[in-house]
Amino acid sequence: MQKMVNLSSPTLPFVLLLTFVSIFLHSKPIPAQEVEDQKEFDYISGSEKGPERWGELHKEWADCNKGDLQSPIDLLNKRVEVVTKLGKLKRSYKPCNATLKNRGHDIMLQWDGDAGSIEINGAEFELRQLHWHSPSEHTINGNRFDLEAHLVHVSADNRTAVIGVMSDIRRSDPLLSELEEKIRTSLAGNKTQENVGVIDPRHVRIGGRKYYKYLGSLTTPPCTEGVIWIINRKHAEKNARPLQPINHREIHLFSPKHRPQGQSNN
């Protein structure tokens, strides 16, 4: 049975637990594009269009099956190397008109103008859209969360950065509460696209100074590799890709003031 998020309550209770950023790096930067059409693939294990077959459906999707740096993965504490010099993430978001779209494989909120940006290692990435995966795609020490949101950004030279938020159904989340009725309508199939007016991306709770970092890929076709995932520590149909092999990749944990094991550092 597929797990559903309860959209019938007065508010959508989510606690934001984890945050991640992904940066697509290319020798000649190009936009990293996820496939928009649900008819092209699905998330059903064993299906002709399921995750195990994505790399066979189109030649440009070959990385989905043959890539060595695929995402998502399970982030294991025993694989983590603590570092202190990765740098902080700087966000400067602002309210902007937005459109809610049912893309079949997910629900996407697309900002239609200047919704602000994020600065990573001195480079600016403009916020473009937000979409959700249920359950979470990444896991921490084998633990999966109820929802994982991806905020997608694009730089002037067409590199892409994605901030993701993993959450459990426990506390109220302002943005999901604000969009609750429209998301429910979209999930019911009554509308595939609707202007939802001015939406403030600052309502997405992104917090914490610690984050994991590893090299991975897009989690939907074409599964483009060269993605740096940064994961902060601080009901739709299932649309989460299965976990992928780590393949000896390094996982770093950035902590501004690292202390020896056993001492508090929240």
GUVEX-334017 format. One record per residue: x, y, z of N, C-alpha, C in turn. Coordinates in steps of 0.02 Angstrom, whole numbers, plus 32768, in hexadecimal, padded with zeros to 4 digits. Example, Ala and Ser with C-alpha at 12.3 -4.5 7.8 and 13.67 -1.06 7.14 Angstrom:
2
82947EE4818682677F1F818682947F5B8186/82827F90816282AC7FCB816582858002818A/
This chain:
266
802A7FC48000800080008000802C803E8000/801A806F7FD8804280AC7FD3803380DA800D/806880F9802880628125806280498169804C/80178185806F7FFA81C5805D800581F88094/800E823780818011826E80B07FCB828680BE/7FB6828D80FC7F7382A2810E7F6A82EC80FE/7F3F82FA80CB7F32833F80B77EEF835780CF/7ECE833180FA7E8A8344810F7E8A836C8150/7EC2837081737EC4839581B27EC783E081A5/7EB4840981D77EB5845281CE7EF9846D81BB/7F2D844D81D47F71846281C17F97842481AD/7FCE842E81897FFA83F68177803583F681A7/803783C881D8806A83CA820C80AB83AA81F6/80DC83D281EA811E83B881D8815383DA8202/818483B4821981BE83D2823A81F983CA820A/821A840181FB825283FF81CD829083E981F2/82AB83AF81E082E2839282048325839A81E2/83258395819F83648394817B836083BF813D/839883DA8128839A840480ED83D683EF80C3/83CE83F18080840783E280568409840F801A/844484187FFF844F84407FC3847484157F91/846084167F51848683F37F1E849A84247EE8/84D9841F7ED184F4844A7E9D850A84207E63/84F0842D7E27850284077DED854084267DCC/857784017DC985B6841B7DB085C683FC7D6D/85D484257D3B85E5840E7CF8862184377CE0/864B841A7CB3868284407C968667847A7C6E/862E846F7C4C860984A47C2B85C384A47C49/85B484D17C78857584CE7C9C853984CC7C6E/850B849D7C7C84CC84967C588494848C7C8B/8456849D7C7A841F84937CA9841584487CB6/840B84357CF583FC83F07D0683B083EA7D09/839383C97CD7834B83C77CCF832E83847CE3/82FD83847D1082D783487D2082A2833F7CEB/828F83017CDE825982F27CAE8217830A7CCB/81F0832E7CA481B2834B7CBC8176831B7CB6/817782EE7C85813C82C67C74813B82847C9A/810982797CC68103823D7CED80FD81FE7CC1/80E282057C8480D981CB7C58811B81AC7C45/815281D17C4D819381B97C3981AF81857C6A/819B81887CAA81B7815B7CDC818781577D17/819381267D45816D81237D83819B810A7DBA/817F81037DF781A580F07E32819280AA7E4B/817080837E23815780417E37818C800D7E2B/81A37FEC7E6081D67FB87E5B81BD7F7F7E30/81E67F6B7DFE81D37F357DD181AC7F4B7D95/81977F8A7D9281727FA47D5981A07FAB7D1C/81827FAB7CE081A87FB47CA381C87FF97CA0/81AC80287CC681C7806D7CC881E1807E7D0D/81EC804B7D38820280567D7D824B80677D83/826280787DC082A7808F7DCC82DC80607DB2/82CF801D7DB483017FEE7D9D830B7FF17D51/82DA800E7D2E82DC800F7CE582E980547CC7/82EE80887CF182F580CC7CD8832D80D27CA5/836680B47CB483A080BB7C88839880997C45/8364806F7C3D8358804C7BFE8324806E7BD2/8300809E7BEF82C880BD7BCA82DF80ED7B94/831581137BA1833181427B71837C81407B78/83A081477B4183E981437B448406817B7B6F/83E581B67B7083FE81ED7B9883F081E47BE2/83CD81AE7BF483C0819E7C3A83EF81667C53/842281557C2F844D811C7C3F846B81207C84/847A815D7C9C849881657CDE846D81487D15/842B81467D0B83FD812C7D3E840F80E47D51/842880BC7D21843B80777D2E8486806D7D34/84AD80947D0E84F480877D08852080B67D31/850380EC7D4B852A811D7D6F854481037DB2/857F811A7DC6859D81067E06859181377E3E/857581727E2E856C81A77E60852281BA7E64/84F781897E6A84AF81957E69849381A87EAE/845C81CD7EAE843981E27EEA83F181CA7EE6/83CE81C17F2083E481D17F64840C81977F82/842981A47FBE844E81717FE3843B8174802C/845081418051844A8142809A8489816180B7/8480819580DF84B981B880FD84C981978141/8501817381438513814D817D8546817381A8/8539817581E985688198821685AE817A8212/85B28139820985F481198208861C812B81CA/85FB81488197861F815C815A863281A6815A/861C81CB818E86248214818E866A822981A5/86868259818186C3827B819586B282C381A7/86BD82D681E686AA831981FD86DE834C81E6/86C7838281C686F283B981AF86D583FA81C8/86FE843081C886E8847081E586ED84AA81B5/86FF849E8176870D84D6814986E684D38107/86AA84B58108868284B380CB865F84F580BD/8652851D80F18633855E80E885E7855D80F3/85CC859881038585859F8110855E85AC80D1/851D859D80D184F085AB809984CB85EC80A7/84C78618807584A78659807D8469865E8051/842E8668807183EF866C804D83D386B38051/83B686CB801A8395870D8018835687077FEE/832286E9800A82E386DE7FE782B487197FF0/8281871E7FC4824E87527FCA820D873B7FA9/81D487577FBD819387427FA2818E874E7F57/816987227F35816287287EEC812686FF7ED5/810687137E9E80CF86ED7E8180E686A77E6F/80B986767E7880CB86307E6B8091860A7E4C/80A285D37E2B807185A67E0C807A85607E27/8043853F7E3B804484FB7E53803484CC7E19/805F84997E0E8057846B7DD6805784237DEE/802883FB7DD4802983B37DDF804C83947DA3/808B837D7DAD80B283617D7680A983157D6F/807A82FA7D95806E82B27D928098828C7DC3/80DA82947DBF810782717DEE8114829B7E2C/80FF82DB7E2D810683047E6980DC83437E63/80D883697E9A80B783AB7E9A80EF83DF7E9C/80ED84107E6E812284427E6A810584887E74/812784B07E9C811784F77EA4814D851E7E7E/813A85417E49816985657E1F816185B07E29/819885D27E3E8195861A7E45819C863A7E00/8172866C7DF2816D86897DAF819786C77DA5/81BB86DC7DD881E687177DD3822287107E00/823887487E1D827387487E48826087377E90/826F86F97EA4825F86E27EE8829D86E17F14/82D387017EFD831087047F24834186CD7F10/837486C37F3983AB86977F2683CE867A7F63/83FD864D7F55842986317F88847086397F6F/849E86477F9D84E5864D7F8B850C86127FA7/852F85F07F7A855685B57F8D859D85BF7F74/85CD85C17FA3861485CA7F91861E86077F63/85F9863E7F718600867B7F4B85D8867F7F0B/85B686497EF8858D86487EBB8544864F7ECD/851E86777EA484D886847EB184AC86567E86/847A86377EA5844A860C7E84840486257E91/83DE86367E5C839B86517E63836886197E6F/833986257E9D830585F47EAD82D385F07E74/82C485B47E5D829485AB7E26825685847E3A/825D854C7E5D822385237E6D822F84F77EAA/81F884DB7EC481F884AD7EFC81CB84737EEC/81E284367EF981B683FC7EF181C283CB7F2A/8195839A7F328196836D7F6B819C83247F55/81BE82FB7F8081C182B37F7881A782927FB8/8181825C7FB1816682387FEB816C81ED7FE0/818D81C7800E81B181DF804981F381FF8035/821D82108066825D8230805682878201802B/82B1821F800182DD81F77FD6831D81E47FFC/833D8214801D837882058045836381E88089/838F81C180A7838481A880EA83C281B78114/83B981BB815683F081C6818583F5818981B1/842D816481AB8436812681D083FA80F781C8/83E080F4818B83A880C7817C836480E3818A/8360811E81A8831F813B81BB830481668182/82C78157816C82A7817D8136827281AB8155/826881E6813782398218815081FB821A8123/81C6823C813A8186823C81178188826380D6/81B0829880D381AE82C5809981F382E2808D/820382F1804E82418312803D823283468007/823F83858017823283BC7FE8827383D37FC8/826F83E47F8882AA83FC7F63829E84437F49/82C884727F5F82C684B67F4482FC84BD7F0F/82E784C87ED1831584C77E99832B850E7E86/836D85187E7F838A85587E6E83B585517E30/83BD85897E0A83E785897DCE841385C77DCF/845385BF7DBD848285F77DBB848386177D76/84A5864F7D7084A986737D3084CA86497CFA/84F8861C7D0E851985F17CDC84F985AB7CD8/84B885A77CED8490856B7CE684A585307D11/84C9853C7D4784D285077D79849385067DA5/848784CC7DC3844A84C47DEB845C84B27E32/843984CF7E62844084BF7EA983FB84AE7EC5/83F784797EED83B884657F0A83BE84617F56/839584877F79839084807FC1835584517FCF/8362841F7FF7832C83EF8007831C83F08051/82DE83E1806282C883E180A782A4839F80B4/82BD837980E5829D833A80F9827383458137/82388327813A820A8337817181E182FC8187/81C982FF81C5819B82CE81E2815882F081F1/812382C881F780E182E4820480D982EE824F/80F08328826880ED833682B080D9837E82BF/80F683AD829B80E883F482AA80D08418826C/80B08451827780948478824080CC84988216/80C4849681D480F284B781A580CB84EE8181/80E1852D818780BA8565816C80AB85608122/80DC854E80F880D1854D80B080A08516809C/80A784DA80B8807884A480A7803184B480C0/802D84D480FA7FEB84E881137FCB851C80E4/7FF4854A80CB7FDD857E809E7FC38561805C/7FE2852B80457FD1850E80047FA484D0800A/7F8F84BF80467F6C848080527F3184738023/7F0384A2801F7EC684987FF77ED8848F7FAD/7F0584B87F947F1784B57F4D7F3D84757F3D/7F67845D7F6C7F8B841E7F617F5983E47F60/7F2883E57F8D7EF683B07F8F7ECF83AE7F4D/7EBD83E87F337E9983EC7EF37EC483D17EBB/7F0483E37EBB7F3283CD7E877F3B83827E89/7F4183657EC57F4A831D7ECC7F0C82F77EB5/7ED283167EBC7E9482F67EA67E8D82F77E5A/7EBA831A7E387EB9831B7DEF7E8B834E7DD1/7E6F837A7DFB7E3F83AB7DE17E6283E37DBA/7EA083F37DCD7EC584277DAA7F0D84117DA3/7F2B841D7D697F71840C7D5F7F9E84497D69/7F8084857D687FA784C27D717F7A84FA7D8C/7F93851F7DBD7F6B85557DDB7F99858B7DF7/7F8985CA7DE77FAD86027E057F9886097E4E/7FC886097E7C7FB8860B7EC37FCB864E7EE3/7FDB86807EBA7FEA86C27ED4803086C77EF1/803A86F77F1D807C87037F3A808C86CF7F70/80C486AC7F6980DA867A7F998120868E7FB1/8129868E7FF3816986A1801181938662801E/81CA86577FFA81F4861C80058214861A804A/82158653806D8230865480B08205862D80E1/81C7861C80CC819B85F380F581B285AB80F9/81DF859780CC81FE855480D0823385578106/822A8530813A8258853381738299850C8163/82CE85328159830F8514814B833E852C8182/8357850081AB8380851581E383BA84E681F0/83E384F98220841B84D08233845B84E48210/849484DC823284D484F0821684FD84B38200/84EA84788216850F843C820384F1841D81C4/851B84028199850083E0815F853083AC8144/8513837781268539834381058549835980BE/857D833C80A0858E834C805B85A8830D8039/858D82FF7FFD85A682C77FD5859782D37F8B/85B882AE7F5F85AF82B57F17857B82837EFF/8549829C7EDB851382707EC384F582847E81/84B3827D7E7A849182867E3A844A82A17E44/842982B27E0D83E182BD7E0E83BF827D7E25/838682837E46836282477E5E832982337E2F/832182577DF882F082447DC4831582447D81/82F982217D4E831A82227D0C832582697CF5/835F82777CD6839182487CBC83C882347CEE/83BE82407D2F83ED822A7D63843382467D58/843782857D43847782A77D3584A482A67D72/84E382927D69851482907D9E853C82D07DA2/856982D67DD4858E83137DDF856983427E0D/854083267E3A8516834D7E688535834A7EAD/854283847ECB855A83877F10851E838F7F3E/8510835C7F6684D9835F7F9684F483787FD9/84D183A97FF684E183C2803884A283BD8063/84A4839580988468838680C0847183A18107/844A83D28119845083F2815B843783C48192/845583C881CD843B83A58207841683D68233/840583ED824683E48416827983AD83F0829A/7FC082A8803D7FEE827480287FE382667FDE/802A82737FCD802E82637F858045821B7F7D/804082017F3F805981BE7F3280A481BE7F3E/80BF81837F4E8106817D7F58812B81927F19/815B81BE7F20818381D27EE681CC81DC7EFB/81E581AB7F20822A81AD7F38825381767F16/828C81887EF882B781577ED982D8812B7F0E/82E080EA7F01830280BE7F32834980D67F3E/836580C47F7983A980D67F8A83DB80B77F59/841380DA7F4D844680C57F1E848680B27F43/84B280897F2484F180757F44851D80B27F52/853F80B17F8B856D80E87F9C85AD80E57F72/85C580A87F6285FF809F7F37863D80C57F4F/864D80BF7F8F868A80DA7FAC868E81277FA9/865581487FA1865681927FA1866481AD7FE7/868381E77FEA868F8209802986508230803D/8640822E807E8609825680998626828280D0/862182C480C8863C82F380F8860483118122/8611831D816285E38340818D8603838281A1/85E683BA818A85FF83FC819D85E3841081E0/860E8420820F85FB84378251862684748262/860784B0826B862E84ED8277865E84E882B1/864984C782E7867484BF8322867284768337/869C844E8317869C8406832686B883F8836B/869483CC839086AB83B783D186B5836C83D1/86DE835283FE86E8830A840186A782E5840C/86A482A683F68668827E83FC8651827A8445/86108281845085F4827E849385E482C284B0/860082F9849285F1833C84A985BA835A847F/858F8383849D855883A2847A857183D8844A/855183DA840D8563840E83DC8528841B83AD/84F0843283CA84B3843C83A484B184828386/
